[in-house]
Amino acid sequence: MTTTLGRTPAPAARTRRADRLPYPVLLAGLAVALAVSTVLATGVGPVGVPAGEVLRVLAHHLGGGADTGAAADLIVWSIRFPRVLLGAVVGAGLALAGAVVQGVVRNPVADPYLLGLSHGASVGAVLVLTTGAAVLGALTLPATAFAGATAAMAVVLVMARHRGRLLPMRLVLVGVAFGHLFAGVTSFMLARTDSSAAQQQIIFWMLGGLSGARWATLPVTAAVVAGVTALLLLRARRLNALVLGEEAGAALGVNASRLRWYLLVLTTLLTGTVVAVSGGIGFVGLIVPHLARMLVGADHRRMLPVTALLGAVFLLWADVAARILIAPAELPIGILTAFLGVPFFLLVMRARGLATQEDA
């Protein structure tokens, strides 16, 4: 039997590794890893803070513990802890969006950036950075970036329709085309900017980073990611049916076109929200879902929670590396994820190609 290149494995598939570790134990282990990573990552930086001191600062603010030194309190609570939390939220959101997009378009090398969302967000953000507009104060940049991502996805969804249906391959092609168009608009605005400071800020934002993390932006981002995650989990069984194909989905009572629209709208909301506060961090939505499938198989009811936890831990430590590799300067996270993502992408493509040749 010939394997279709680019098709996500059937939900019933399981890897041998998944049989060795019970699912509840895996989830608990990942949750503990995330909690420990949060404490350790908060203490890592140009000025190191011991884990015990980090816990004392957090206990003081969250549980009324004893007061700590002003320096440690400033570093941990005001600067690093909101950044670490935002990194975990953004990582979970990008990973979940990638898992859903791969299922919707039935392509294991797809991610939200393939649909032009990040390029649309960049247009909105760069417009603010080049004009200096601040209608909403500190929220102006995230708001316009989210608006750009939403507008980009709306255009792509409309153009990808054919006779009232949303076709996966057409969706990818239209997304790639408009992604290049939005990238050209961003480059034009960047070239027209005279301020070197604005140019540096734009380039750093386009490559992705969490240096702008603030307590003010965290609650909205976390609430959106949590809400969309809950909705995606409620549709996990139907997403399994969608991955099997429209005919199989129809036999199981799933309206493929309507479900595809619904999931893409949720993906747009999720991606637009996290890109608005972190910039263009690529490849998280490509790498992490594959790691989750290796652990628990392709059933989205099991895979999505694991994907969210893995994405949070992955981006949290990627941000730590970005802070310390060229300290005291900071490396954009998008550079690190690209170094990891491109080889991973090539390995996936090679593996899928070899599988096709062997099954033919």
C-alpha positions as CSV (number, residue, x, y, z in Angstrom):
1,M,0.0,0.0,0.0
2,T,1.4,3.4,-1.0
3,T,1.7,6.0,1.8
4,T,0.5,9.5,0.9
5,L,3.3,11.9,1.4
6,G,2.4,14.6,3.9
7,R,-0.5,12.8,5.5
8,T,-0.6,12.8,9.3
9,P,-0.6,9.3,10.7
10,A,-3.9,7.7,11.6
11,P,-5.2,8.5,15.1
12,A,-5.1,4.8,16.0
13,A,-1.4,4.6,15.5
14,R,0.8,4.2,18.6
15,T,4.6,4.2,18.9
16,R,6.3,1.5,20.9
17,R,7.7,4.2,23.2
18,A,4.2,5.2,24.2
19,D,3.5,1.7,25.5
20,R,6.4,1.9,28.0
21,L,5.1,4.9,29.9
22,P,1.5,5.2,31.2
23,Y,-0.1,8.4,29.9
24,P,-1.0,9.8,33.3
25,V,2.6,9.3,34.4
26,L,3.8,11.1,31.3
27,L,1.5,14.1,31.9
28,A,2.5,14.3,35.5
29,G,6.2,14.1,34.6
30,L,5.8,16.9,32.0
31,A,3.9,19.1,34.5
32,V,6.6,18.6,37.1
33,A,9.3,19.4,34.5
34,L,7.5,22.6,33.6
35,A,7.2,23.7,37.3
36,V,10.9,22.9,38.0
37,S,11.9,24.6,34.7
38,T,10.0,27.7,35.6
39,V,11.9,28.1,38.9
40,L,15.3,27.3,37.4
41,A,14.8,29.5,34.3
42,T,13.8,32.5,36.5
43,G,17.1,32.3,38.3
44,V,19.2,32.0,35.1
45,G,20.6,35.1,33.5
46,P,23.5,37.6,33.5
47,V,22.9,38.0,37.2
48,G,22.2,34.5,38.7
49,V,19.6,34.0,41.4
50,P,19.7,30.7,43.4
51,A,16.6,28.6,43.1
52,G,16.0,28.9,46.9
53,E,16.0,32.7,46.6
54,V,13.6,32.5,43.6
55,L,11.2,30.4,45.7
56,R,11.4,32.9,48.6
57,V,10.5,35.8,46.3
58,L,7.6,33.9,44.7
59,A,6.4,32.8,48.1
60,H,6.5,36.5,49.3
61,H,4.3,37.7,46.4
62,L,2.0,34.7,46.0
63,G,1.6,33.4,49.6
64,G,2.6,36.2,51.9
65,G,6.1,34.8,52.8
66,A,8.9,36.8,54.3
67,D,10.2,39.8,52.5
68,T,13.4,39.4,50.5
69,G,16.1,41.8,49.3
70,A,15.1,44.6,46.9
71,A,17.6,43.5,44.2
72,A,16.4,39.9,44.1
73,D,12.8,41.0,44.2
74,L,13.3,43.3,41.3
75,I,15.1,40.7,39.2
76,V,12.8,37.8,39.9
77,W,9.3,39.3,40.2
78,S,9.4,42.4,38.0
79,I,11.7,41.2,35.2
80,R,12.2,37.4,34.8
81,F,9.2,35.7,36.3
82,P,6.6,37.4,33.9
83,R,9.0,36.7,31.0
84,V,9.3,33.0,32.0
85,L,5.5,32.7,32.4
86,L,4.9,34.4,29.0
87,G,7.5,32.1,27.4
88,A,5.6,29.0,28.7
89,V,2.3,30.4,27.5
90,V,3.6,31.4,24.1
91,G,5.4,28.0,23.6
92,A,2.2,26.1,24.5
93,G,0.1,28.3,22.2
94,L,2.5,27.9,19.2
95,A,2.8,24.2,19.7
96,L,-0.9,23.6,19.9
97,A,-1.5,25.8,16.8
98,G,1.0,23.7,14.9
99,A,-0.6,20.4,15.9
100,V,-4.1,21.6,14.9
101,V,-2.9,23.0,11.5
102,Q,-1.1,19.8,10.7
103,G,-4.3,17.9,11.4
104,V,-6.5,20.3,9.4
105,V,-4.4,20.4,6.3
106,R,-3.2,16.7,6.8
107,N,0.4,17.7,6.4
108,P,3.1,16.8,9.0
109,V,5.4,19.7,7.9
110,A,2.8,22.4,8.2
111,D,2.7,25.1,11.0
112,P,0.8,28.3,11.5
113,Y,3.4,30.4,9.8
114,L,2.8,28.5,6.6
115,L,-0.6,30.2,6.4
116,G,0.8,33.7,6.6
117,L,-0.3,34.5,10.1
118,S,3.1,35.7,11.3
119,H,3.7,37.8,8.3
120,G,0.3,39.5,8.7
121,A,1.2,40.2,12.4
122,S,4.5,41.7,11.3
123,V,2.8,44.1,9.0
124,G,0.6,45.4,11.8
125,A,3.5,45.6,14.3
126,V,5.9,47.3,11.9
127,L,3.3,49.8,11.0
128,V,3.2,50.9,14.6
129,L,7.0,50.8,15.0
130,T,7.6,53.0,11.9
131,T,4.9,55.5,12.6
132,G,5.3,55.8,16.4
133,A,1.6,55.5,17.0
134,A,0.6,54.7,20.5
135,V,-3.2,54.9,20.6
136,L,-3.5,52.1,23.3
137,G,-0.2,52.9,25.1
138,A,1.8,49.7,25.8
139,L,-0.9,47.6,24.2
140,T,-0.7,49.3,20.8
141,L,1.9,46.9,19.4
142,P,0.2,43.7,20.5
143,A,-3.2,44.9,19.4
144,T,-2.1,45.9,15.9
145,A,0.0,42.7,15.5
146,F,-3.1,40.7,16.4
147,A,-5.2,42.7,14.0
148,G,-2.7,42.1,11.3
149,A,-2.7,38.3,11.9
150,T,-6.5,38.2,11.9
151,A,-6.7,40.2,8.7
152,A,-4.2,37.9,7.0
153,M,-6.0,34.8,8.0
154,A,-9.4,36.3,6.9
155,V,-7.9,37.0,3.4
156,V,-6.3,33.6,3.2
157,L,-9.5,31.8,4.2
158,V,-11.6,33.7,1.7
159,M,-9.2,33.1,-1.2
160,A,-8.8,29.4,-0.3
161,R,-12.5,28.7,-0.8
162,H,-13.6,26.8,-3.8
163,R,-17.3,26.4,-4.5
164,G,-18.0,27.0,-0.9
165,R,-15.5,24.5,0.4
166,L,-12.2,25.0,2.1
167,L,-9.6,22.9,0.5
168,P,-6.4,22.0,2.5
169,M,-3.9,22.1,-0.4
170,R,-5.4,25.4,-1.7
171,L,-5.2,26.8,1.8
172,V,-1.5,26.1,2.1
173,L,-0.7,27.5,-1.4
174,V,-2.7,30.7,-0.8
175,G,-1.1,31.0,2.7
176,V,2.4,30.8,1.3
177,A,1.6,33.3,-1.5
178,F,0.1,35.9,0.8
179,G,2.9,35.3,3.3
180,H,5.4,36.4,0.7
181,L,3.2,39.4,-0.1
182,F,3.0,40.5,3.5
183,A,6.7,39.9,3.9
184,G,7.3,42.3,1.0
185,V,5.1,44.9,2.6
186,T,7.0,44.6,5.8
187,S,10.4,44.9,4.0
188,F,9.1,48.0,2.2
189,M,8.1,49.7,5.4
190,L,11.4,48.8,7.0
191,A,13.4,50.2,4.0
192,R,11.4,53.5,4.2
193,T,12.3,54.0,7.9
194,D,15.0,56.5,8.6
195,S,15.5,55.7,12.3
196,S,18.2,53.2,12.9
197,A,16.8,52.5,16.4
198,A,13.4,51.7,14.9
199,Q,15.0,49.4,12.3
200,Q,16.8,47.4,15.0
201,Q,13.6,47.1,17.0
202,I,11.7,45.9,14.0
203,I,14.3,43.3,13.1
204,F,14.4,42.0,16.6
205,W,10.7,41.8,16.8
206,M,10.4,40.0,13.5
207,L,12.9,37.4,14.7
208,G,11.0,36.9,17.9
209,G,11.8,37.5,21.6
210,L,10.3,37.9,25.0
211,S,12.3,40.9,26.2
212,G,9.2,43.0,26.1
213,A,7.3,40.7,28.6
214,R,5.3,42.7,31.2
215,W,2.7,41.7,33.8
216,A,0.2,43.9,31.9
217,T,0.3,41.7,28.8
218,L,0.4,38.3,30.5
219,P,-3.2,37.9,31.7
220,V,-4.9,38.4,28.4
221,T,-2.5,36.2,26.5
222,A,-2.8,33.4,29.1
223,A,-6.6,33.6,29.2
224,V,-6.8,33.3,25.4
225,V,-4.4,30.4,25.2
226,A,-6.2,28.6,28.1
227,G,-9.6,29.2,26.6
228,V,-8.7,28.1,23.0
229,T,-6.9,25.1,24.5
230,A,-10.1,24.0,26.2
231,L,-12.1,24.4,23.0
232,L,-9.5,22.4,21.0
233,L,-9.6,19.6,23.5
234,L,-13.4,19.5,23.2
235,R,-13.0,19.0,19.4
236,A,-10.1,16.5,19.7
237,R,-12.2,13.5,18.8
238,R,-13.6,15.3,15.7
239,L,-10.2,16.4,14.7
240,N,-9.2,12.7,14.7
241,A,-12.0,12.0,12.2
242,L,-10.9,15.0,10.1
243,V,-7.4,13.6,9.8
244,L,-8.8,10.4,8.3
245,G,-10.3,12.3,5.3
246,E,-13.6,13.9,4.4
247,E,-15.3,10.6,3.4
248,A,-14.3,8.9,6.6
249,G,-15.2,12.0,8.6
250,A,-18.6,12.1,7.0
251,A,-19.2,8.4,7.8
252,L,-18.5,9.3,11.4
253,G,-21.0,12.2,11.3
254,V,-18.4,15.0,11.0
255,N,-19.0,18.0,8.7
256,A,-15.4,18.4,7.5
257,S,-15.8,21.8,5.9
258,R,-17.5,23.4,9.0
259,L,-15.1,21.8,11.4
260,R,-12.1,23.0,9.3
261,W,-13.4,26.6,9.4
262,Y,-14.0,26.4,13.2
263,L,-10.5,25.0,13.9
264,L,-8.8,27.5,11.7
265,V,-10.6,30.4,13.4
266,L,-9.4,29.1,16.7
267,T,-5.9,28.7,15.4
268,T,-5.9,32.3,14.1
269,L,-7.0,33.6,17.5
270,L,-4.3,31.5,19.2
271,T,-1.5,32.3,16.9
272,G,-2.4,36.0,16.5
273,T,-2.5,36.4,20.3
274,V,0.9,34.8,21.0
275,V,2.7,36.4,18.0
276,A,1.4,39.8,19.1
277,V,3.5,39.6,22.3
278,S,6.5,37.5,21.1
279,G,7.1,38.4,17.5
280,G,7.9,35.8,14.8
281,I,9.2,32.7,16.6
282,G,9.1,30.0,14.0
283,F,9.4,26.2,14.0
284,V,7.9,25.6,17.5
285,G,4.6,24.5,15.8
286,L,6.6,22.2,13.6
287,I,9.0,20.5,16.0
288,V,6.9,20.0,19.2
289,P,3.8,18.2,17.7
290,H,6.1,15.6,16.2
291,L,7.8,15.0,19.5
292,A,4.4,14.6,21.1
293,R,3.4,12.0,18.5
294,M,6.5,10.1,19.2
295,L,5.5,9.9,22.8
296,V,1.8,9.2,22.7
297,G,0.8,8.6,19.1
298,A,-1.5,10.7,16.8
299,D,-4.7,10.6,18.8
300,H,-5.4,14.3,19.4
301,R,-7.2,13.6,22.7
302,R,-3.8,12.4,24.1
303,M,-1.5,14.4,21.9
304,L,-2.8,17.9,22.4
305,P,-2.1,18.1,26.2
306,V,1.3,16.6,25.8
307,T,2.0,19.1,22.9
308,A,1.1,22.1,25.1
309,L,3.3,21.0,28.0
310,L,6.2,20.2,25.7
311,G,5.9,23.5,23.9
312,A,5.9,25.4,27.1
313,V,9.1,23.7,28.4
314,F,10.8,23.9,24.9
315,L,10.3,27.7,24.5
316,L,11.1,28.4,28.1
317,W,14.5,26.9,27.8
318,A,15.0,28.4,24.3
319,D,14.5,31.8,25.9
320,V,17.1,30.9,28.6
321,A,19.6,30.1,25.9
322,A,18.8,33.4,24.2
323,R,19.5,35.3,27.4
324,I,22.9,33.7,28.2
325,L,24.6,32.7,24.9
326,I,25.8,36.2,24.0
327,A,25.3,37.9,27.4
328,P,25.0,40.7,28.2
329,A,23.4,41.1,24.8
330,E,20.3,39.0,23.9
331,L,19.8,36.7,20.9
332,P,16.4,36.6,19.2
333,I,14.7,33.3,20.0
334,G,13.7,32.9,16.3
335,I,17.3,32.4,15.5
336,L,17.6,29.5,17.9
337,T,14.4,27.8,16.9
338,A,15.5,28.1,13.2
339,F,18.8,26.4,14.0
340,L,16.8,23.6,15.6
341,G,13.8,23.6,13.2
342,V,15.5,23.5,9.8
343,P,17.4,20.2,10.4
344,F,14.3,18.7,12.1
345,F,12.2,19.7,9.0
346,L,14.7,18.1,6.7
347,L,14.8,14.9,8.8
348,V,11.0,14.7,8.7
349,M,10.9,15.2,5.0
350,R,13.6,12.6,4.5
351,A,11.8,10.1,6.7
352,R,8.5,10.6,4.9
353,G,10.2,10.2,1.6
354,L,11.9,7.0,2.6
355,A,8.6,5.6,4.0
356,T,6.9,6.3,0.7
357,Q,9.6,4.5,-1.3
358,E,9.5,1.5,1.0
359,D,5.7,1.2,0.9
360,A,5.4,1.7,-2.8
